[in-house]
Amino acid sequence: MTQIRVRVAGVEAAAARFDEIGSGAWKQGLLALVGGLVQRQTVTRIRSEKTSPDGAAWAAWARSTAARKKKGSGLLVDTGRLMGSISASVAGDTAVIGTNVFYGGYLQEGTSKMPARPFLGLSNANESELFGAAQAYVVSRLGL
């Protein structure tokens, strides 16, 4: 499986407060929120942004590849299988976002004959959105 893992760190004080008020499931909820958000961000990157998490545009198809592609298909989108396979789960204290399609790793890392087109990862804008969502979650759970 090709995947990224997102750890939520620096929330020890909030964790202690949640423990005080008897909400042991707070962290699982936060991680599920983070995983779902990164899953959505990844699908958006594949569907419309066509850039690596660092903001670099993906390399265009080789001419030979472009010649055999169906009309209407685009970089990393042909049948929709990759976009449909992006999943999120929680494993311990980590949100895991990835794909189980066999070619995901080739797309992410590239090969000797194909440039990498990274789709998994967090851009600066993604991180800002995650921080805002996590902050709102913690504030709402604390009743502030």
C-alpha positions in Angstrom: 0.0 0.0 0.0 1.3 3.5 -0.9 0.5 5.8 2.0 1.4 8.7 4.2 1.0 8.9 7.9 -0.1 12.0 9.8 0.7 12.2 13.5 -1.0 14.7 15.6 1.6 16.1 18.1 1.6 18.9 20.6 -1.8 18.2 22.0 -0.7 16.8 25.3 -2.4 19.6 27.4 -5.6 19.0 25.5 -5.3 15.3 26.0 -4.9 15.7 29.7 -8.0 17.9 29.7 -10.0 15.4 27.7 -9.0 12.7 30.2 -10.2 14.9 33.0 -13.6 15.2 31.5 -13.8 11.5 30.7 -13.6 11.6 26.9 -11.1 8.9 26.0 -12.3 8.9 22.4 -11.3 12.5 21.7 -8.0 11.5 19.9 -9.7 8.9 17.7 -12.2 11.5 16.6 -9.5 14.0 15.9 -7.5 11.5 13.9 -10.6 10.5 11.9 -11.2 14.2 11.1 -7.6 14.6 10.0 -7.7 11.4 7.9 -10.9 12.4 6.2 -9.6 15.9 5.4 -6.3 14.6 4.0 -8.3 12.0 2.0 -10.4 14.8 0.5 -7.3 17.0 -0.2 -5.6 14.1 -2.0 -8.6 13.4 -4.2 -8.7 17.2 -5.0 -5.0 17.1 -5.9 -5.6 14.2 -8.3 -8.8 15.5 -9.8 -8.1 19.1 -10.4 -4.8 20.6 -8.9 -2.4 18.3 -10.8 0.5 19.4 -8.6 2.8 17.7 -6.1 2.3 18.6 -2.4 5.3 20.9 -2.8 3.4 22.9 -5.5 5.4 21.7 -8.5 3.2 20.9 -11.5 3.2 17.2 -12.5 5.2 16.3 -15.6 3.2 16.1 -18.8 2.7 12.7 -20.4 5.2 11.4 -22.8 4.0 11.7 -26.4 3.6 8.0 -26.7 1.4 7.9 -23.6 -0.7 10.9 -24.7 -1.3 9.3 -28.1 -3.0 6.2 -26.6 -5.0 8.0 -23.8 -8.8 8.3 -24.1 -10.3 11.7 -24.8 -11.2 13.2 -21.5 -8.6 11.4 -19.4 -5.9 13.4 -17.7 -2.8 13.0 -15.6 -3.5 10.3 -12.9 -7.1 10.1 -14.0 -8.2 7.6 -16.6 -10.8 5.3 -15.1 -11.1 7.0 -11.7 -9.7 3.9 -9.9 -6.9 5.8 -8.2 -9.2 8.6 -6.9 -11.7 6.0 -5.7 -9.1 4.0 -3.9 -7.8 6.9 -1.7 -8.7 5.8 1.8 -8.1 7.0 5.4 -8.0 5.0 8.6 -6.8 5.4 12.2 -4.0 3.2 13.5 -3.1 4.0 17.1 -2.2 7.6 17.3 -1.8 8.0 13.5 -4.1 8.8 10.6 -3.1 6.7 7.6 -4.0 7.9 4.1 -3.2 5.9 1.1 -4.2 3.8 -1.9 -4.2 0.0 -2.4 -3.9 0.2 -6.2 -0.8 -1.6 -7.3 0.5 1.3 -9.4 0.2 3.9 -6.7 3.8 3.6 -5.7 5.0 4.0 -9.3 3.0 7.2 -9.7 4.1 8.6 -6.3 7.8 7.7 -6.7 8.3 7.4 -10.5 10.2 4.7 -12.3 13.3 4.6 -14.6 11.0 5.4 -17.5 8.3 7.6 -15.9 8.7 10.8 -13.8 7.2 10.8 -10.3 3.9 12.5 -9.9 3.5 12.7 -6.1 -0.1 12.8 -5.0 0.3 11.9 -1.3 1.5 14.5 1.1 0.6 17.8 2.6 1.0 21.2 0.9 1.4 24.3 3.0 -2.3 25.1 2.3 -3.3 21.5 3.4 -1.4 21.9 6.6 -3.1 25.3 7.4 -6.5 23.7 6.7 -5.7 20.8 8.9 -4.5 23.0 11.7 -7.7 25.1 11.6 -9.9 22.0 11.6 -7.9 20.4 14.5 -8.1 23.6 16.4 -11.8 23.9 15.9 -12.3 20.3 16.9 -10.4 20.7 20.1 -12.1 24.0 21.0 -15.5 22.4 20.4 -14.7 19.3 22.4 -13.5 21.4 25.3 -16.6 23.5 25.1 -14.7 26.8 24.7 
